[in-house]
Amino acid sequence: MSIVQDPGHSDGAPTIEGTGIRVKDVAVAYEHSGYEPDEITQLYPDLSLGDVHRALAY
């Protein structure tokens, strides 16, 4: 999946395509809550490890 922006969803915030999960939510889980990428896939089962890495790179 890729990172998309849709003005009609999440106020245009970047999301992971097909999930509605905001890139910001992944970044907060990693940077502020201290979750590792593999743990983030457990928080958000719709994400693959690659999706998490793409979001963090974004």
Sequence and secondary structure as in RCSB ss.txt:
>XXXX:A:sequence
MSIVQDPGHSDGAPTIEGTGIRVKDVAVAYEHSGYEPDEITQLYPDLSLGDVHRALAY
>XXXX:A:secstr
  EE  TTSGGG  EETTTTEEHHHHHHHHHTS   HHHHHHHSTT  HHHHHHHHH 
